[in-house]
Amino acid sequence: MAPAFPADTVPTWARHEHYARRILHTLARDPERVVLRWRGEDVTGAGLAASVLSAAACLRRLRAGRGSTVAVLTETNHPAMLTARYAAHLLGAAVVYIRSHNPRSDAVELPREVQDRLLRESGARFLVCDGAHLGRARELARGRRGELPLIGAGPGCAGPDAHLDDHLDARPGHLGRLGTRPGDRPDTPPDTSSVTSPTEALARVRYEPGDLAVVAHTSGSTGRPKSIGQSFRTWNALVDAFPGSPEPGRPSRFLAVLPLSHTIGSMVDAVLAEGGRVVLHEGFDAAAALDALAAERITDAYLAVPHLYRLTESARSGGADLSSLRRLVYSGTPASPRRIAEAREVLGDRLVQLYGSTEAGGISNLTPLDHCEPELLPSVGRPFPWVRLRIVDPETGEEAPRGRPGEVRVASPTVMDGYLGDPGATARALRDGLLRTGDLGLIDRYGYLRLVGRVGDVVKSGGLKIHPAAVERALLSHPDVANAAVYGVADDDRVEHVHAAVSLRDGARRDPGALREHVAGLLTPEHAPAELAFWDDLPLTAHGKPDKAYLRTLAGREDRLPLR
């Protein structure tokens, strides 16, 4: 039976540094208020708090706590993704999401062997699953020899407080208590036998800001994604970094169309902590997003750059009601200044560009006011006040002169604690108290950060160092180009040449010469791509970024490409 919803929580939780304690306090303050909307159903403060307390009670019975990790495998943006995280964090345990690595969409699930690797890397001792993933969860549990208790969430798993004993009875839906011994778990929870209030029991749980809270994953376009560790101190800072409602008495209403397992997770936590509402969608659909903005009176939303382009096109074609929208944050990939100017014309002075990474958190942003100045749109804005940023020579580490490019390195409360189980990679990434972002950039005369490429992603052509990102921005500024990827290809003499793959906007004519002239005019003739391939849609990696490694393998075989 689920714990009763408390009439009140510990008073000091109202301003507690632990974000989940603040959320529980806020839910208790107004239990009948709708806090989540998912698949057309409303979840009240009382309902969410009861689910969190129930899940925490279940995890505590299984001896989850400090030093343990809870894995989560559910459908995209299932409320259990929040319930499981809050419950685990209230007990001092960490969480890892294992459905997908893609920060734009969870539509494609990771293979079982990859999920099993994530469980091993994170040291997960528990797995929360919904009915749709019960079969996969049982497969993963069977490979762990009884060391992975399954905890059900939602229909098909008999409720959020059920343990599914896959090892004593393999019948689907069987409920049971998995036998445990105190020595089987990294930490033993406090004795709460004399405690009657669920929140009083949680208040006795030992909480350490330096403990591991979230195992996240990088979403780079090359190589195998790495597992990174974020402590409670880091996650709390990420939650605090999201600005609250600018209007007293009018809390935020947030539209979540990207996976809760990535950037928007901390944003959603911030909205719930301040007393707002979150509308959960299972993916991005421009028409559905516009409908939700109007019907749900959405005040805040976060989109990937390609989503922003599609939303702009849909909003331009019909009379969209954006009257409630205050902030539309976008990030993820370099944005075309021309397309952003178009978005501002259609969507108004609501745009906020965010530059950051999984390892760093937010680094800088372009405010709505910055978007009014065309000369600022090629930049990624000014660093946040809490970020210390340096531009250095990537080889020597010496400070680069103002206006000269170098590697972007940052120090911030939101920077990761390190790569999980890889001290060597951590030492290479974190030096002298600064995170090496791998991005090349410069500070312009206005004090704004402009990115020019990636360390190591430089094409040496004709004696020049050409940054693909600069050529991509030049191509994207052409009115016919919808998307572009630029990369270096070496010929038989090992001489590198600039290659580009582009997709065109509807109705545009394929004209390689015009695109080369456009790039040469904006940059130099050496920057103009030696080869141009045209695609209906660029091939993407599992992380939603142009697959440059694949495109390189097709160099010289343009006749095989799906041309317009």
C-alpha positions as CSV (number, residue, x, y, z in Angstrom):
1,M,0.0,0.0,0.0
2,A,1.3,3.4,-0.9
3,P,2.3,5.8,1.9
4,A,-0.3,8.4,2.7
5,F,0.3,11.9,1.2
6,P,1.6,14.1,4.0
7,A,-0.4,17.2,5.1
8,D,2.9,19.0,5.4
9,T,6.6,18.4,4.9
10,V,9.7,19.5,6.9
11,P,9.4,23.3,7.0
12,T,13.1,23.8,6.1
13,W,12.6,22.0,2.9
14,A,11.1,25.1,1.3
15,R,14.6,26.5,0.7
16,H,16.6,23.4,1.0
17,E,19.7,23.0,-1.3
18,H,18.4,19.5,-2.3
19,Y,16.1,20.2,-5.2
20,A,14.0,17.1,-4.6
21,R,13.2,18.1,-1.1
22,R,12.1,21.6,-2.4
23,I,9.8,19.8,-5.0
24,L,8.2,17.6,-2.4
25,H,7.5,20.7,-0.2
26,T,6.0,22.5,-3.1
27,L,3.7,19.6,-4.0
28,A,2.5,19.4,-0.4
29,R,1.7,23.1,-0.3
30,D,-1.0,22.9,-2.9
31,P,-1.9,19.2,-3.3
32,E,-4.9,19.6,-5.6
33,R,-2.9,21.7,-8.2
34,V,-2.2,20.0,-11.5
35,V,1.5,19.7,-11.9
36,L,1.9,17.2,-14.8
37,R,0.0,16.5,-17.9
38,W,0.8,13.3,-19.9
39,R,-1.2,11.7,-22.6
40,G,-4.2,13.8,-21.8
41,E,-4.2,12.9,-18.1
42,D,-3.6,15.3,-15.2
43,V,-1.4,14.5,-12.3
44,T,-1.9,16.6,-9.2
45,G,0.6,17.6,-6.6
46,A,-0.8,15.0,-4.3
47,G,-0.6,12.3,-6.9
48,L,3.0,13.0,-7.8
49,A,4.0,13.2,-4.2
50,A,2.3,9.9,-3.4
51,S,4.1,8.2,-6.3
52,V,7.5,9.6,-5.2
53,L,6.9,8.5,-1.6
54,S,5.7,5.1,-2.7
55,A,8.7,4.6,-4.9
56,A,11.1,5.8,-2.2
57,A,9.5,3.3,0.3
58,C,10.0,0.5,-2.2
59,L,13.6,1.4,-2.9
60,R,14.3,1.8,0.8
61,R,12.9,-1.7,1.5
62,L,15.3,-3.0,-1.2
63,R,18.1,-1.1,0.6
64,A,18.8,1.5,-2.0
65,G,20.7,4.5,-0.6
66,R,24.0,6.3,-0.7
67,G,26.4,4.5,-3.1
68,S,23.8,2.7,-5.1
69,T,22.4,3.5,-8.6
70,V,18.9,3.1,-9.9
71,A,18.4,2.5,-13.6
72,V,15.3,3.7,-15.4
73,L,13.8,2.1,-18.6
74,T,10.4,3.6,-19.6
75,E,8.6,5.0,-22.5
76,T,9.7,8.5,-23.6
77,N,8.9,11.2,-21.0
78,H,6.9,8.8,-18.8
79,P,6.1,10.4,-15.4
80,A,8.0,7.5,-13.8
81,M,11.2,9.1,-15.1
82,L,10.6,11.9,-12.7
83,T,9.2,9.7,-9.9
84,A,12.1,7.4,-9.9
85,R,14.7,10.2,-9.9
86,Y,13.1,12.1,-7.1
87,A,12.7,8.9,-5.0
88,A,16.2,7.8,-5.6
89,H,17.6,11.2,-4.9
90,L,15.7,11.6,-1.7
91,L,17.4,8.4,-0.5
92,G,20.8,9.7,-1.6
93,A,21.0,7.2,-4.5
94,A,22.0,8.0,-8.1
95,V,20.0,7.4,-11.4
96,V,20.9,6.4,-14.9
97,Y,18.5,6.4,-17.9
98,I,19.2,3.5,-20.3
99,R,16.5,3.8,-23.0
100,S,18.3,6.1,-25.5
101,H,21.4,8.3,-25.9
102,N,19.7,10.7,-28.4
103,P,19.1,14.1,-26.8
104,R,16.5,15.0,-29.4
105,S,14.4,11.9,-29.4
106,D,13.9,8.6,-27.6
107,A,12.1,7.1,-30.6
108,V,15.0,4.6,-31.2
109,E,15.8,2.3,-28.2
110,L,19.3,1.3,-27.5
111,P,20.2,-2.4,-28.2
112,R,20.1,-4.7,-25.3
113,E,23.9,-5.2,-25.2
114,V,24.4,-1.4,-25.0
115,Q,21.9,-1.1,-22.2
116,D,23.6,-3.9,-20.4
117,R,26.9,-2.0,-20.8
118,L,25.4,1.1,-19.2
119,L,24.1,-0.9,-16.3
120,R,27.6,-2.3,-15.7
121,E,29.4,1.1,-16.1
122,S,27.0,2.8,-13.7
123,G,27.0,0.0,-11.2
124,A,23.2,0.0,-11.2
125,R,21.6,-2.3,-8.6
126,F,17.9,-1.6,-9.3
127,L,15.9,-1.2,-12.5
128,V,12.6,0.7,-12.8
129,C,10.6,-0.2,-15.8
130,D,7.1,0.3,-17.2
131,G,4.8,-2.3,-18.8
132,A,6.1,-1.6,-22.3
133,H,9.6,-2.5,-21.3
134,L,9.0,-5.3,-18.9
135,G,10.2,-7.9,-21.4
136,R,13.5,-6.1,-22.0
137,A,13.9,-5.5,-18.3
138,R,13.6,-9.2,-17.6
139,E,16.2,-10.0,-20.2
140,L,18.6,-7.5,-18.6
141,A,17.9,-8.9,-15.1
142,R,18.5,-12.5,-16.2
143,G,22.0,-11.5,-17.2
144,R,22.8,-10.1,-13.8
145,R,22.2,-13.4,-11.8
146,G,19.7,-12.1,-9.3
147,E,21.5,-8.8,-8.7
148,L,19.0,-6.5,-10.4
149,P,15.6,-6.2,-8.7
150,L,12.9,-4.9,-11.0
151,I,10.5,-2.2,-9.8
152,G,7.3,-1.7,-11.8
153,A,5.9,1.7,-12.7
154,G,2.4,2.2,-14.1
155,P,0.0,-0.1,-16.0
156,G,1.4,-3.6,-16.7
157,C,3.6,-3.5,-13.7
158,A,1.0,-3.3,-10.9
159,G,1.9,0.2,-9.7
160,P,5.0,2.2,-8.7
161,D,5.4,0.4,-5.4
162,A,5.6,-3.1,-6.8
163,H,8.8,-5.2,-7.0
164,L,8.8,-7.7,-9.8
165,D,10.5,-10.8,-8.7
166,D,11.9,-12.1,-12.0
167,H,14.1,-14.7,-10.3
168,L,11.6,-16.6,-8.2
169,D,8.8,-16.6,-10.8
170,A,9.1,-15.6,-14.4
171,R,5.4,-15.2,-15.0
172,P,4.6,-11.7,-16.3
173,G,3.2,-9.5,-13.7
174,H,4.1,-11.7,-10.7
175,L,4.6,-9.6,-7.6
176,G,7.0,-10.6,-4.9
177,R,9.6,-9.6,-2.5
178,L,13.2,-10.1,-3.6
179,G,15.2,-11.6,-0.8
180,T,18.1,-9.4,0.2
181,R,20.9,-9.4,2.8
182,P,22.2,-6.2,4.4
183,G,25.7,-6.9,3.0
184,D,24.3,-7.0,-0.6
185,R,23.9,-3.3,-0.8
186,P,26.4,-0.4,-0.7
187,D,24.6,1.3,2.1
188,T,22.1,0.4,4.8
189,P,19.2,2.8,5.3
190,P,18.5,4.2,8.8
191,D,16.2,2.5,11.2
192,T,12.8,4.1,10.6
193,S,10.7,1.6,12.5
194,S,9.5,4.2,15.0
195,V,8.8,6.8,12.3
196,T,5.2,7.3,11.1
197,S,5.5,10.1,8.6
198,P,7.1,9.2,5.2
199,T,8.7,12.6,5.0
200,E,10.0,12.3,8.5
201,A,11.7,9.1,7.5
202,L,13.2,10.8,4.4
203,A,14.4,13.7,6.6
204,R,16.6,11.2,8.5
205,V,18.3,10.0,5.3
206,R,21.9,11.1,5.2
207,Y,22.5,13.5,2.3
208,E,26.0,14.4,0.9
209,P,26.2,17.0,-1.9
210,G,29.4,15.4,-3.2
211,D,27.7,12.0,-3.8
212,L,26.9,10.8,-7.3
213,A,23.4,11.8,-8.4
214,V,23.1,11.3,-12.1
215,V,25.0,9.2,-14.7
216,A,24.6,11.1,-17.9
217,H,26.0,10.4,-21.4
218,T,27.7,12.5,-23.9
219,S,26.0,13.0,-27.3
220,G,29.0,13.7,-29.4
221,S,28.9,13.0,-33.2
222,T,32.0,10.8,-33.2
223,G,33.1,7.9,-31.1
224,R,31.3,5.9,-28.3
225,P,29.4,8.1,-25.9
226,K,31.0,8.4,-22.5
227,S,29.3,8.0,-19.1
228,I,29.8,11.1,-17.0
229,G,29.1,11.6,-13.3
230,Q,27.1,14.5,-11.9
231,S,27.0,14.9,-8.1
232,F,24.1,16.2,-6.1
233,R,26.0,19.5,-5.9
234,T,26.2,19.7,-9.7
235,W,22.6,18.7,-10.3
236,N,21.3,21.2,-7.7
237,A,23.3,23.8,-9.6
238,L,21.8,22.8,-12.9
239,V,18.3,23.1,-11.4
240,D,19.1,26.5,-9.9
241,A,20.5,27.8,-13.2
242,F,17.1,27.7,-14.9
243,P,15.5,31.1,-14.4
244,G,12.3,31.1,-12.5
245,S,9.1,32.9,-13.5
246,P,9.6,36.6,-14.0
247,E,6.0,37.3,-12.9
248,P,5.1,36.8,-9.2
249,G,2.0,34.7,-8.8
250,R,2.3,33.3,-12.4
251,P,4.5,30.2,-12.2
252,S,5.9,28.7,-15.4
253,R,4.1,26.2,-17.6
254,F,6.8,24.2,-19.4
255,L,6.3,22.2,-22.6
256,A,8.7,19.2,-22.7
257,V,9.1,17.7,-26.1
258,L,12.7,16.5,-25.7
259,P,13.7,13.5,-23.5
260,L,13.7,14.1,-19.8
261,S,16.9,12.1,-19.6
262,H,18.9,15.0,-21.1
263,T,19.0,18.8,-20.9
264,I,15.4,19.5,-20.0
265,G,15.5,17.2,-17.0
266,S,16.9,19.9,-14.7
267,M,14.6,22.5,-16.3
268,V,11.5,20.4,-15.5
269,D,12.8,20.1,-11.9
270,A,13.2,23.8,-11.6
271,V,9.6,24.4,-12.9
272,L,8.1,21.9,-10.4
273,A,10.2,23.3,-7.5
274,E,8.8,26.8,-8.1
275,G,5.2,25.6,-8.3
276,G,4.8,25.4,-12.0
277,R,3.2,22.8,-14.4
278,V,4.9,20.6,-17.0
279,V,3.2,19.2,-20.1
280,L,4.9,16.1,-21.3
281,H,5.0,15.2,-25.0
282,E,6.7,12.0,-26.2
283,G,8.5,13.7,-29.1
284,F,8.4,16.8,-31.3
285,D,5.7,17.5,-33.7
286,A,5.4,21.1,-34.8
287,A,1.6,21.1,-35.1
288,A,1.1,19.4,-31.8
289,A,3.6,21.8,-30.1
290,L,1.8,24.9,-31.5
291,D,-1.6,23.4,-30.3
292,A,-0.1,22.8,-26.8
293,L,1.3,26.4,-26.6
294,A,-2.2,27.8,-27.1
295,A,-4.3,25.2,-25.3
296,E,-2.0,24.7,-22.2
297,R,-1.0,28.4,-22.0
298,I,2.6,27.4,-22.1
299,T,5.1,30.0,-20.9
300,D,8.4,28.2,-21.5
301,A,9.7,25.6,-23.9
302,Y,13.0,24.1,-25.0
303,L,13.8,22.9,-28.5
304,A,16.7,21.6,-30.5
305,V,17.7,23.9,-33.4
306,P,16.1,21.8,-36.1
307,H,12.8,21.8,-34.1
308,L,12.9,25.6,-34.0
309,Y,13.2,25.7,-37.7
310,R,10.2,23.5,-38.2
311,L,8.2,25.3,-35.6
312,T,8.9,28.6,-37.4
313,E,7.7,27.2,-40.7
314,S,4.5,25.8,-39.1
315,A,3.8,29.0,-37.2
316,R,4.3,31.1,-40.4
317,S,1.7,29.1,-42.3
318,G,-1.1,29.5,-39.8
319,G,-2.3,31.8,-37.1
320,A,-0.5,30.4,-34.0
321,D,-1.5,31.7,-30.6
322,L,1.7,32.5,-28.8
323,S,0.3,35.0,-26.4
324,S,1.2,33.1,-23.3
325,L,4.8,32.2,-24.4
326,R,7.5,34.1,-22.5
327,R,10.7,32.1,-23.4
328,L,11.6,29.7,-26.2
329,V,15.1,28.3,-25.5
330,Y,17.0,26.5,-28.2
331,S,20.4,24.8,-28.5
332,G,22.1,21.6,-29.5
333,T,23.8,22.4,-32.9
334,P,25.1,25.6,-34.6
335,A,22.2,27.8,-35.7
336,S,22.0,29.7,-38.9
337,P,21.9,33.4,-38.2
338,R,19.5,33.8,-41.2
339,R,17.2,31.1,-39.9
340,I,17.2,32.6,-36.4
341,A,16.4,36.0,-37.8
342,E,13.4,34.4,-39.6
343,A,12.4,32.7,-36.3
344,R,12.4,36.0,-34.5
345,E,10.2,37.6,-37.1
346,V,7.6,34.8,-36.7
347,L,7.9,34.0,-33.0
348,G,8.7,37.4,-31.6
349,D,11.1,38.5,-28.9
350,R,11.0,35.3,-27.0
351,L,14.1,33.5,-28.3
352,V,17.0,32.5,-26.0
353,Q,19.9,30.7,-27.5
354,L,21.8,28.4,-25.1
355,Y,25.4,27.2,-25.6
356,G,26.7,24.4,-23.4
357,S,27.3,20.7,-23.2
358,T,26.6,17.6,-21.1
359,E,29.9,17.9,-19.4
360,A,29.7,21.7,-18.8
361,G,26.0,22.5,-18.4
362,G,25.1,26.0,-19.7
363,I,28.0,28.2,-20.7
364,S,26.6,31.2,-22.4
365,N,23.4,32.5,-24.0
366,L,21.9,35.0,-26.4
367,T,19.0,36.9,-24.7
368,P,15.8,38.0,-26.5
369,L,17.3,41.5,-26.6
370,D,20.5,40.2,-28.2
371,H,18.3,38.6,-31.0
372,C,17.3,42.1,-32.0
373,E,20.9,42.8,-33.2
374,P,21.8,41.0,-36.4
375,E,25.5,41.3,-35.9
376,L,25.2,39.3,-32.7
377,L,23.4,36.3,-34.2
378,P,26.5,34.5,-35.4
379,S,27.7,34.4,-31.7
380,V,26.6,32.2,-28.8
381,G,26.2,35.2,-26.5
382,R,27.9,36.2,-23.2
383,P,29.0,33.7,-20.6
384,F,26.6,33.3,-17.6
385,P,27.7,35.2,-14.5
386,W,28.6,32.0,-12.7
387,V,30.9,30.8,-15.5
388,R,34.6,31.5,-15.6
389,L,35.7,31.3,-19.3
390,R,39.1,31.3,-20.9
391,I,40.2,31.1,-24.5
392,V,43.6,29.4,-24.6
393,D,46.0,27.8,-27.1
394,P,44.9,24.2,-27.1
395,E,48.5,23.0,-27.2
396,T,50.3,25.3,-24.8
397,G,47.4,26.3,-22.6
398,E,48.4,29.9,-22.8
399,E,45.8,32.7,-22.9
400,A,44.9,33.7,-26.5
401,P,44.9,37.4,-27.3
402,R,41.5,39.1,-27.5
403,G,39.9,38.4,-30.8
404,R,42.1,35.4,-31.6
405,P,40.7,31.8,-31.6
406,G,41.6,29.2,-29.1
407,E,40.0,26.4,-27.1
408,V,37.1,27.3,-24.9
409,R,37.7,26.2,-21.3
410,V,35.3,26.8,-18.4
411,A,34.8,26.5,-14.7
412,S,31.3,26.5,-13.3
413,P,29.2,24.9,-10.6
414,T,27.4,22.9,-13.4
415,V,30.5,21.2,-14.7
416,M,30.6,17.4,-14.4
417,D,32.5,15.7,-11.7
418,G,34.3,13.4,-14.2
419,Y,33.9,10.5,-16.6
420,L,32.7,7.4,-14.8
421,G,35.3,4.8,-14.3
422,D,37.8,6.6,-16.6
423,P,40.3,8.7,-14.5
424,G,42.6,9.2,-17.5
425,A,39.9,10.8,-19.6
426,T,38.8,12.9,-16.6
427,A,42.3,14.1,-16.1
428,R,42.6,15.1,-19.7
429,A,39.3,16.9,-19.7
430,L,39.6,18.7,-16.3
431,R,42.9,20.7,-16.0
432,D,43.8,23.4,-13.6
433,G,40.2,23.7,-12.4
434,L,38.9,24.2,-16.0
435,L,36.9,21.9,-18.3
436,R,38.3,21.5,-21.8
437,T,35.2,21.8,-24.0
438,G,37.0,20.9,-27.2
439,D,35.3,23.9,-28.9
440,L,37.4,26.6,-30.7
441,G,36.1,30.1,-30.2
442,L,37.0,33.7,-29.7
443,I,35.7,36.7,-27.7
444,D,34.7,39.5,-30.1
445,R,34.8,43.2,-29.5
446,Y,31.4,43.2,-27.9
447,G,32.5,40.5,-25.3
448,Y,30.4,37.8,-27.0
449,L,31.7,34.3,-27.6
450,R,31.9,33.1,-31.3
451,L,32.6,29.5,-32.1
452,V,34.8,28.6,-35.0
453,G,35.1,24.8,-34.9
454,R,36.3,21.9,-32.8
455,V,39.8,21.0,-31.6
456,G,41.2,18.4,-34.0
457,D,38.3,19.1,-36.5
458,V,40.4,21.3,-38.7
459,V,41.0,20.8,-42.4
460,K,44.5,21.7,-43.5
461,S,44.0,22.7,-47.1
462,G,46.4,24.7,-49.3
463,G,48.5,25.5,-46.2
464,L,45.5,27.0,-44.4
465,K,43.7,25.7,-41.3
466,I,40.0,25.7,-42.2
467,H,37.4,25.1,-39.6
468,P,34.4,23.1,-40.9
469,A,32.0,25.0,-38.6
470,A,32.8,28.3,-40.3
471,V,32.1,26.8,-43.7
472,E,28.9,25.3,-42.4
473,R,27.7,28.7,-41.2
474,A,28.5,30.2,-44.5
475,L,26.5,27.6,-46.4
476,L,23.6,27.9,-43.9
477,S,23.4,31.6,-44.6
478,H,22.5,30.9,-48.2
479,P,18.7,31.1,-48.7
480,D,18.6,27.8,-50.6
481,V,20.4,25.7,-47.9
482,A,18.4,23.9,-45.2
483,N,21.2,21.9,-43.6
484,A,24.9,21.4,-44.2
485,A,27.8,19.2,-43.0
486,V,31.5,20.1,-43.8
487,Y,34.4,17.7,-43.4
488,G,37.9,17.0,-44.7
489,V,38.7,14.3,-47.2
490,A,42.3,13.3,-48.0
491,D,43.2,12.3,-51.5
492,D,45.7,9.6,-52.6
493,D,48.6,12.1,-51.9
494,R,47.2,12.7,-48.3
495,V,46.3,16.2,-49.2
496,E,43.1,17.3,-47.5
497,H,40.2,18.9,-49.3
498,V,37.1,20.6,-48.1
499,H,33.9,18.5,-48.8
500,A,30.3,19.4,-48.0
501,A,27.0,17.7,-48.0
502,V,23.9,19.8,-48.1
503,S,20.2,19.5,-48.2
504,L,18.2,22.2,-49.9
505,R,15.0,24.0,-49.1
506,D,11.9,23.0,-51.0
507,G,11.9,24.4,-54.5
508,A,15.6,25.3,-54.5
509,R,17.7,24.5,-57.6
510,R,20.9,22.4,-57.2
511,D,23.7,24.8,-58.1
512,P,27.2,23.8,-56.7
513,G,28.9,26.8,-58.4
514,A,26.6,29.3,-56.7
515,L,27.2,27.7,-53.3
516,R,31.0,27.8,-53.8
517,E,30.9,31.4,-54.8
518,H,28.7,32.2,-51.8
519,V,31.2,30.6,-49.4
520,A,34.2,32.2,-51.1
521,G,32.6,35.6,-50.9
522,L,31.9,35.3,-47.2
523,L,35.2,33.7,-46.3
524,T,38.0,33.0,-48.8
525,P,38.2,31.0,-52.0
526,E,40.2,28.3,-50.1
527,H,37.1,27.8,-47.9
528,A,34.9,26.9,-50.8
529,P,34.1,23.2,-50.9
530,A,36.1,21.3,-53.5
531,E,33.2,18.8,-53.6
532,L,29.5,19.2,-52.9
533,A,27.0,16.4,-52.5
534,F,23.3,17.0,-52.3
535,W,21.0,15.0,-50.1
536,D,17.2,15.1,-49.6
537,D,18.0,14.6,-45.9
538,L,21.5,14.4,-44.4
539,P,22.3,11.1,-42.7
540,L,22.4,11.5,-39.0
541,T,24.1,9.7,-36.1
542,A,22.1,8.1,-33.3
543,H,22.5,11.4,-31.5
544,G,20.8,13.4,-34.2
545,K,23.8,15.1,-35.7
546,P,25.2,14.8,-39.3
547,D,27.1,11.6,-39.7
548,K,30.4,13.0,-41.0
549,A,32.2,9.7,-40.6
550,Y,29.7,8.0,-43.0
551,L,29.8,10.9,-45.4
552,R,33.6,10.7,-45.6
553,T,33.2,7.0,-46.7
554,L,31.1,8.2,-49.7
555,A,33.6,10.7,-50.9
556,G,34.1,10.4,-54.7
557,R,31.0,8.3,-55.0
558,E,28.4,11.1,-55.3
559,D,26.6,9.1,-58.0
560,R,25.4,6.8,-55.3
561,L,23.9,9.5,-53.1
562,P,20.2,10.2,-53.0
563,L,20.3,13.4,-55.0
564,R,17.5,15.8,-55.7
